Amino acid sequence: MGSIVLGVGASHSTLMNTHWENVVHTDRAAAFRDSLTDVRKRLIAAEVDVAVIIGSNHFRGFFLDMIPAFTLGVGEVIAAGEAQTPKGPQRTDPAFAQQLATHLVEAGVEVAISARMQIDHGQSHAIQYLLDGVDIPVVPLVINVFAQPLPTLPRCAELGRRLAEAIESVSDDKKVAVIASGGLSHQLPWPSDWADPQNEDEEFLVDAWLNGRGEWERFDKRRREIIVAAQPCIFEEFDHQFLADLEAGDLEKYTDLTTAGIEEVAGNGGQELRTWLTMASALGFAPGESLCYSPMPEWLTGMGTAVIDPHRTSGVLA
């Protein structure tokens, strides 16, 4: 029987890779980087066998021609390698991933599957920083957080509960880490409605989202220019409250939010908080530990890290 030995939430930003020299808030940046190292040490100490990485995809592996709400990688996993993130095939455990997919579908959560999944920094950022030197397979679980209509927050919580059941149902005694990648609050210079772009930049982005399959790199230079030129918009008060509620084991209340409600309080990039809520649900919304919060306008994002350790939650030291 498998077991979840650690839940992790960690923000991602490729600007951390490409624009470090532009950082003004160096103490905040260093604190966030160090917190990722702390998480990596905890994963090693927990002797994790496999990591389920719940993340988004920024239209480098999934496109508007077909974008399911939830997709589980059950075969090859290939990282796009954009912005100095890992590139190429990643270590996987197809048998374990297929068991998870089967259980989820039979439990009524109809995840799509991909036998050759291309991930981007929505998952490879976690591989780069949290699993550096940790030689374990990964199972990517991609949640659509950018192409509306998006899966509801209650549905994401249901996915997390069923994922925990699926992990417990596997035949091997695997120790599993569930890692949520994304968030916290931020605002991306992306169209609020992909069907109704408002200017030339938005028209270009929709074109990239629709026609990028197999040639996403053709669009990437201008995409980066649009991102880098964006004005930061971080909702620090929301981020602090979200992390405080994680520590209190009170994240389930966020499932009352709608897609529009999330954007209002955390920006359109805040839709990635679906990954954190799915992870927290898989850990039974148990109390956790906030490790770091660094509002980073240079990276456009409120950068946070947190862990939920089920052993400590139950009163047993890990």
ZALOSE-14502 format. One line per 5 residues: their letters; for each residue x, y, z of C-alpha. Coordinates in Angstrom, 2 decimals. Layout:
a> X Y Z  ...
! end
This chain:
mgsiv> 0.00 0.00 0.00  1.38 3.41 -0.96  1.45 6.41 1.36  1.89 10.16 1.06  4.86 11.13 3.21
lgvga> 5.06 14.81 2.34  2.95 17.49 0.70  4.72 20.50 -0.82  3.57 23.81 -2.25  6.11 25.91 -4.15
shstl> 5.81 28.89 -6.47  7.53 28.88 -9.83  8.88 31.58 -12.13  11.24 31.21 -15.06  12.35 34.80 -14.41
mnthw> 14.17 33.29 -11.43  16.39 31.55 -13.99  16.81 34.31 -16.55  16.56 37.58 -14.62  18.41 36.96 -11.36
envvh> 20.83 39.79 -12.17  17.86 42.20 -12.29  16.73 41.39 -8.77  16.49 44.35 -6.42  15.04 42.48 -3.46
tdraa> 18.03 40.16 -3.15  17.26 39.16 0.43  13.78 38.01 -0.55  15.12 36.14 -3.57  17.77 34.38 -1.50
afrds> 15.21 33.45 1.15  12.97 31.85 -1.46  15.87 30.00 -3.08  17.01 28.74 0.33  13.50 27.54 1.15
ltdvr> 13.54 25.38 -1.98  16.77 23.83 -0.71  15.06 23.21 2.64  12.21 21.39 0.88  14.68 19.29 -1.11
krlia> 16.38 18.21 2.12  13.01 17.24 3.58  12.22 15.15 0.52  15.53 13.34 0.91  14.93 12.80 4.64
aevdv> 11.48 11.36 3.91  13.09 8.78 1.58  10.54 9.53 -1.11  10.20 6.91 -3.88  8.16 8.93 -6.39
aviig> 6.83 12.48 -6.74  3.41 13.38 -8.11  3.87 16.94 -9.38  0.63 18.87 -9.72  1.13 21.88 -11.94
snhfr> -0.04 23.99 -14.81  1.04 24.13 -18.44  1.77 27.47 -20.07  0.81 26.45 -23.61  3.98 24.56 -24.43
gffld> 2.55 21.07 -24.12  -1.18 21.74 -24.06  -2.96 24.01 -26.53  -6.40 25.29 -27.34  -6.89 22.57 -29.94
mipaf> -7.35 20.20 -26.97  -6.90 21.03 -23.30  -8.51 18.74 -20.71  -9.29 19.89 -17.19  -7.01 17.25 -15.64
tlgvg> -4.33 15.18 -17.38  -2.07 12.53 -15.85  1.23 11.58 -17.48  1.32 7.79 -17.59  4.21 7.17 -19.97
eviaa> 7.01 9.29 -21.36  7.48 12.73 -19.82  9.46 15.25 -21.86  10.39 18.67 -20.47  10.25 21.55 -22.94
geaqt> 13.36 23.20 -21.54  12.25 26.81 -21.89  14.10 29.56 -20.02  16.90 27.35 -18.69  14.58 24.78 -17.12
pkgpq> 15.27 21.04 -17.52  14.94 19.72 -21.05  14.26 16.29 -22.47  13.02 12.96 -21.09  12.43 12.71 -17.35
rtdpa> 12.54 9.62 -15.16  9.07 8.10 -14.84  7.20 5.15 -13.33  4.54 4.24 -15.94  3.17 1.26 -14.03
faqql> 2.55 3.35 -10.92  1.10 6.23 -12.94  -1.26 3.91 -14.78  -2.49 2.47 -11.48  -3.27 6.00 -10.31
athlv> -5.11 6.80 -13.53  -7.18 3.63 -13.35  -8.20 4.27 -9.75  -9.07 7.90 -10.41  -11.30 7.07 -13.37
eagve> -13.03 4.23 -11.52  -13.60 6.61 -8.60  -15.38 9.05 -10.90  -12.60 11.58 -11.60  -12.20 11.21 -15.34
vaisa> -8.62 12.37 -15.79  -7.27 12.38 -19.31  -4.05 10.44 -19.80  -0.97 11.17 -21.82  1.51 8.45 -22.76
rmqid> 3.89 11.11 -24.11  3.42 14.26 -22.08  5.36 17.45 -22.72  5.66 19.51 -19.56  6.99 23.03 -19.14
hgqsh> 8.11 25.02 -16.10  4.72 24.36 -14.53  6.36 21.11 -13.42  9.99 21.25 -14.53  10.71 24.21 -12.20
aiqyl> 9.94 21.85 -9.31  12.12 19.15 -10.86  14.95 21.66 -11.26  14.94 23.01 -7.72  13.16 20.53 -5.46
ldgvd> 14.38 17.29 -7.00  17.92 18.37 -7.85  20.04 15.34 -6.98  16.95 13.41 -5.83  16.89 10.52 -8.27
ipvvp> 13.23 9.55 -8.23  10.58 9.21 -10.95  7.90 11.85 -11.45  4.23 11.59 -12.31  2.94 14.90 -13.69
lvinv> -0.67 15.89 -13.10  -1.57 18.94 -15.19  -4.52 21.11 -14.21  -5.89 23.55 -16.77  -5.65 26.94 -15.05
faqpl> -5.39 29.27 -18.05  -7.90 28.35 -20.78  -11.37 29.10 -19.48  -13.65 27.47 -18.57  -11.50 26.16 -15.73
ptlpr> -12.26 23.23 -13.40  -14.04 24.37 -10.26  -12.27 24.49 -6.92  -14.54 21.80 -5.39  -13.67 19.54 -8.33
caelg> -9.95 20.10 -7.67  -10.48 19.20 -4.01  -12.28 16.03 -5.10  -9.32 15.22 -7.35  -7.00 15.57 -4.36
rrlae> -9.08 13.27 -2.18  -9.29 10.65 -4.89  -5.57 10.96 -5.59  -4.83 10.10 -1.96  -7.09 7.06 -2.24
aiesv> -5.37 6.05 -5.47  -1.93 6.27 -3.87  -3.10 4.14 -0.96  -4.49 1.56 -3.38  -1.25 0.80 -5.24
sddkk> 0.25 -2.63 -4.75  3.76 -1.42 -3.85  4.70 0.23 -0.55  5.74 3.46 -2.22  6.51 6.61 -0.29
vavia> 4.99 9.44 -2.31  5.51 13.18 -2.26  2.69 15.29 -3.65  4.16 18.56 -4.94  2.05 21.54 -5.99
sggls> 3.81 23.96 -8.33  2.49 27.44 -9.03  1.04 30.58 -7.49  0.90 32.51 -5.33  -0.75 35.74 -6.46
hqlpw> 0.32 37.33 -9.73  -1.09 38.93 -12.84  0.00 37.76 -16.29  -0.36 39.98 -19.38  -2.66 37.41 -20.94
psdwa> -6.13 37.84 -22.43  -8.90 37.44 -19.88  -10.94 35.75 -22.62  -8.98 33.82 -25.24  -12.00 34.04 -27.56
dpqne> -11.95 37.86 -27.46  -8.39 39.27 -27.57  -8.26 43.02 -27.00  -4.99 44.10 -28.66  -2.13 42.89 -30.85
deefl> -0.25 41.23 -27.99  -3.34 39.31 -26.94  -4.03 38.30 -30.54  -0.47 37.00 -30.80  -0.80 35.02 -27.56
vdawl> -4.06 33.42 -28.64  -2.42 32.49 -31.95  0.43 30.86 -30.00  -2.01 29.03 -27.73  -4.00 27.71 -30.66
ngrge> -1.23 26.91 -33.14  1.81 26.19 -31.00  1.60 22.41 -30.95  4.87 21.06 -32.30  6.32 24.53 -32.85
werfd> 5.85 26.46 -29.61  9.44 27.72 -29.82  8.48 29.80 -32.88  6.32 31.95 -30.62  8.54 31.97 -27.54
krrre> 10.76 35.01 -28.16  7.87 37.45 -28.40  6.02 35.65 -25.61  9.00 36.32 -23.36  9.09 39.96 -24.40
iivaa> 5.43 40.37 -23.48  5.97 38.72 -20.08  9.12 40.68 -19.24  7.42 43.98 -20.11  4.49 43.30 -17.79
qpcif> 3.87 45.43 -14.73  3.95 43.42 -11.49  0.71 43.01 -9.58  1.04 41.03 -6.35  -1.66 40.69 -3.70
eefdh> 0.52 40.38 -0.60  -2.32 40.49 1.92  -4.05 37.58 0.18  -0.81 35.57 0.02  -0.11 36.03 3.73
qflad> -3.66 34.95 4.60  -3.49 31.94 2.29  -0.27 30.71 3.90  -1.66 31.36 7.39  -4.73 29.29 6.50
leagd> -2.48 26.51 5.21  -0.69 26.47 8.56  -4.04 26.33 10.34  -5.33 23.50 8.14  -8.06 25.80 6.86
lekyt> -7.51 25.81 3.09  -10.72 23.95 2.32  -12.69 27.18 2.65  -11.04 28.44 -0.55  -13.07 25.92 -2.52
dltta> -15.94 28.39 -2.14  -14.17 30.75 -4.55  -15.15 30.97 -8.19  -12.75 31.51 -11.08  -13.72 35.19 -11.18
gieev> -13.35 35.40 -7.41  -9.78 34.06 -7.52  -8.79 36.57 -10.19  -10.23 39.41 -8.14  -8.24 38.57 -4.99
agngg> -5.09 36.95 -6.45  -4.83 37.88 -10.14  -5.21 35.63 -13.14  -1.99 33.84 -12.16  -3.68 33.03 -8.87
qelrt> -5.69 30.41 -10.77  -2.62 28.20 -10.21  -3.67 27.94 -6.57  -5.80 25.04 -7.77  -2.60 23.01 -7.59
wltma> -2.05 23.89 -3.92  -5.66 23.11 -3.02  -5.46 19.76 -4.81  -2.28 18.90 -2.91  -3.73 20.06 0.42
salgf> -6.85 18.01 -0.20  -4.71 14.93 -0.85  -3.19 15.57 2.60  -6.66 15.83 4.14  -6.34 19.63 4.52
apges> -4.09 18.95 7.50  -2.20 21.82 9.15  1.10 22.62 7.46  4.15 24.81 7.78  4.84 27.95 5.78
lcysp> 8.56 28.10 5.03  8.89 31.33 3.08  7.00 34.18 1.50  8.87 36.53 -0.81  6.88 39.06 -2.84
mpewl> 9.04 39.39 -5.94  7.93 42.11 -8.37  11.04 41.32 -10.43  9.52 37.87 -11.03  5.93 39.21 -11.18
tgmgt> 4.89 36.77 -8.43  4.33 36.32 -4.73  6.76 33.44 -4.19  5.88 31.02 -1.43  6.86 27.60 -0.14
avidp> 5.10 25.39 2.38  4.98 21.77 3.47  2.38 19.49 5.00  3.97 16.60 6.88  1.34 13.96 7.74
hrtsg> 3.63 12.39 10.35  3.99 15.61 12.28  0.28 16.29 11.88  -0.56 12.99 13.54  1.84 13.70 16.38
vla> 4.58 11.37 15.17  7.87 12.96 14.18  8.92 12.21 10.63
! end
